[in-house]
């Protein structure tokens, strides 16, 4: 995972992302990647899965 922290308290999932970071251009080159789970991953200590991508348009 890139720039993604997950925490489960009871039945609540909290996702933490630093929007000030970036990991360069996407594969298409149109966007800048800020955070990604890089596919579907398991929620910590749970059966659920999550897939997350956060990006912005390239300037």
C-alpha positions as CSV (number, residue, x, y, z in Angstrom):
1,X,0.0,0.0,0.0
2,X,1.1,3.5,-0.7
3,X,0.2,6.3,1.9
4,X,-2.8,4.4,3.3
5,X,-3.3,3.5,7.0
6,X,-6.4,1.6,8.1
7,X,-7.7,1.0,11.6
8,X,-10.8,-0.8,12.8
9,X,-12.5,0.1,16.1
10,X,-15.5,-2.0,16.8
11,X,-17.3,-2.0,13.4
12,X,-15.9,1.3,12.2
13,X,-13.1,1.5,9.6
14,X,-10.9,4.6,9.7
15,X,-8.7,5.3,6.7
16,X,-5.8,7.8,7.0
17,X,-4.2,9.4,3.9
18,X,-1.7,12.2,3.7
19,X,-3.0,14.4,0.8
20,X,0.2,16.3,0.8
21,X,2.2,13.3,-0.6
22,X,2.4,12.1,-4.2
23,X,3.9,9.1,-5.9
24,X,4.3,10.5,-9.4
25,X,2.3,9.9,-12.5
26,X,-0.2,7.1,-13.1
27,X,0.5,4.6,-15.8
28,X,-1.5,6.7,-18.3
29,X,0.5,9.8,-17.3
30,X,-2.7,11.8,-17.0
31,X,-2.9,11.8,-13.1
32,X,-0.7,12.1,-10.1
33,X,-1.1,9.2,-7.6
34,X,-1.6,10.3,-4.0
35,X,-2.5,7.0,-2.3
36,X,-3.4,3.5,-3.3
37,X,-4.0,0.1,-1.8
38,X,-2.6,-1.2,-5.1
39,X,-5.6,-3.5,-5.7
40,X,-8.1,-5.1,-3.2
41,X,-6.7,-5.8,0.2
42,X,-8.2,-7.2,3.4
43,X,-9.5,-4.8,6.1
44,X,-7.3,-5.5,9.2
45,X,-8.6,-8.5,11.2
46,X,-11.8,-8.7,9.1
47,X,-13.3,-10.6,6.2
48,X,-14.1,-7.5,4.2
49,X,-11.9,-6.2,1.3
50,X,-11.2,-2.7,0.2
51,X,-9.7,-1.1,-3.0
52,X,-8.7,2.5,-2.8
53,X,-7.1,4.9,-5.3
54,X,-6.7,8.7,-4.6
55,X,-5.3,10.8,-7.4
56,X,-5.4,14.3,-8.9
57,X,-5.2,15.7,-12.4
58,X,-1.7,16.4,-13.6
59,X,-1.0,20.1,-13.9
